[in-house]
Amino acid sequence: MKRRALLAGLAAAGLVATLSGCTLANAITPPIETQLYPTKADAQASSATIAIPSWVPDDAQMIRIKENSETGEAIMQFGDPAPEAIGGPCDASIAGNEPPLDDTWWPQALDTSALTCQDGWHISFMYGSQYFAWKP
């Protein structure tokens, strides 16, 4: 009987050690942060907690960004009242990368027929004046 109790205690201690620390904390509260910036100026203010890429147009509005602070993976959406081309052709080796995160504001399907890339980001222009971008 004592032997079973000892084995059960060792197993429980091993389980606690396995589930403790960053692994458990990240499982309960993943290192994901979301921000909504009304303008690019707001996204560049000292109070901004997630940096946006420099290629985001100066007149961008309603910038939504979600980022995994551990991996750098991110998704972003913004509007542009005067849309312009951003980025260039994607390298074939990364063209098939899928968005790494999801959110209620992220579309269920993306038009990737005119996908461009810039500084590690994939950029899709959709819905009139909306851009959707992701960084795998």
C-alpha positions as CSV (number, residue, x, y, z in Angstrom):
1,M,0.0,0.0,0.0
2,K,2.8,2.4,0.9
3,R,4.5,1.5,-2.4
4,R,1.4,2.5,-4.4
5,A,1.2,5.8,-2.5
6,L,4.8,6.5,-3.1
7,L,4.4,5.8,-6.9
8,A,1.3,7.9,-7.1
9,G,3.1,10.7,-5.3
10,L,6.0,10.5,-7.7
11,A,3.7,10.5,-10.7
12,A,1.8,13.5,-9.4
13,A,5.1,15.4,-8.7
14,G,6.2,14.6,-12.3
15,L,2.9,15.8,-13.7
16,V,3.1,19.1,-11.7
17,A,6.7,19.7,-12.9
18,T,5.7,19.0,-16.4
19,L,2.7,21.4,-16.4
20,S,4.4,24.2,-14.4
21,G,6.3,27.1,-15.8
22,C,5.9,28.7,-19.1
23,T,4.2,25.7,-20.8
24,L,1.3,25.9,-18.4
25,A,1.1,29.7,-18.4
26,N,1.1,29.7,-22.2
27,A,-1.5,27.1,-22.4
28,I,-3.8,29.1,-20.1
29,T,-2.8,32.5,-21.4
30,P,-1.0,32.3,-24.7
31,P,1.4,35.2,-25.5
32,I,-1.1,36.7,-27.9
33,E,-1.8,40.5,-28.0
34,T,-4.4,42.3,-30.0
35,Q,-4.6,46.0,-30.7
36,L,-6.8,48.4,-32.7
37,Y,-5.3,51.7,-33.8
38,P,-7.6,54.3,-35.4
39,T,-4.7,55.7,-37.5
40,K,-1.1,55.0,-38.3
41,A,-0.1,57.9,-36.1
42,D,-1.8,56.2,-33.2
43,A,0.0,52.9,-34.0
44,Q,3.3,54.8,-33.9
45,A,2.6,56.6,-30.6
46,S,4.7,55.9,-27.6
47,S,1.7,54.2,-26.0
48,A,1.4,51.6,-28.8
49,T,2.1,48.1,-27.7
50,I,2.4,46.3,-31.0
51,A,4.6,47.7,-33.7
52,I,3.1,47.9,-37.2
53,P,5.3,47.5,-40.4
54,S,6.7,50.6,-42.0
55,W,5.0,49.8,-45.3
56,V,1.5,50.4,-43.8
57,P,0.3,53.6,-45.7
58,D,0.3,56.9,-43.8
59,D,-3.4,57.3,-44.4
60,A,-4.3,53.8,-43.1
61,Q,-7.3,53.6,-40.8
62,M,-8.7,51.2,-38.3
63,I,-5.5,49.1,-38.1
64,R,-6.2,45.8,-36.3
65,I,-3.3,43.7,-35.4
66,K,-2.9,40.4,-33.5
67,E,0.6,39.1,-32.7
68,N,2.1,36.1,-30.9
69,S,4.9,37.8,-29.0
70,E,6.9,34.6,-28.7
71,T,7.0,33.6,-32.3
72,G,6.4,36.9,-34.1
73,E,3.5,35.5,-36.1
74,A,0.9,38.1,-36.8
75,I,-2.2,39.0,-38.7
76,M,-3.3,42.6,-39.6
77,Q,-6.2,44.3,-41.3
78,F,-6.5,48.0,-42.2
79,G,-8.5,50.3,-44.5
80,D,-7.0,52.8,-46.9
81,P,-9.2,55.5,-48.4
82,A,-6.8,55.8,-51.4
83,P,-5.5,52.3,-51.9
84,E,-2.2,51.8,-53.6
85,A,-0.1,48.8,-54.5
86,I,2.0,47.4,-51.6
87,G,4.9,45.0,-51.9
88,G,6.0,42.8,-54.8
89,P,5.7,39.3,-56.0
90,C,6.1,36.6,-53.3
91,D,9.0,34.2,-53.5
92,A,7.7,30.8,-54.6
93,S,9.1,29.1,-51.5
94,I,6.8,31.2,-49.2
95,A,3.8,31.8,-51.5
96,G,1.7,29.1,-49.9
97,N,2.1,30.1,-46.3
98,E,-1.3,30.4,-44.5
99,P,-2.2,33.0,-41.9
100,P,-0.9,31.7,-38.6
101,L,-3.6,33.2,-36.4
102,D,-7.3,33.9,-36.6
103,D,-9.8,36.3,-35.1
104,T,-13.5,37.3,-35.6
105,W,-12.5,40.2,-37.9
106,W,-10.3,37.9,-40.1
107,P,-12.1,36.7,-43.3
108,Q,-12.9,33.0,-43.6
109,A,-11.5,33.0,-47.1
110,L,-8.8,35.2,-48.6
111,D,-8.3,36.1,-52.2
112,T,-4.7,35.2,-52.8
113,S,-4.8,35.6,-56.6
114,A,-3.0,39.0,-56.3
115,L,-1.0,38.2,-53.2
116,T,2.1,40.4,-52.6
117,C,4.9,40.2,-50.1
118,Q,6.8,42.9,-48.2
119,D,9.4,42.5,-45.4
120,G,8.2,39.0,-44.5
121,W,4.5,39.9,-44.7
122,H,1.9,38.4,-47.1
123,I,-0.5,41.1,-48.3
124,S,-4.0,40.6,-49.8
125,F,-6.1,43.5,-51.0
126,M,-9.8,42.8,-50.6
127,Y,-13.2,44.3,-50.1
128,G,-12.8,47.7,-51.9
129,S,-10.3,49.4,-49.6
130,Q,-9.3,46.7,-47.1
131,Y,-5.9,45.1,-46.8
132,F,-5.3,41.8,-44.9
133,A,-1.8,40.8,-44.2
134,W,-0.1,38.1,-42.2
135,K,3.4,37.2,-41.1
136,P,4.1,33.5,-40.7
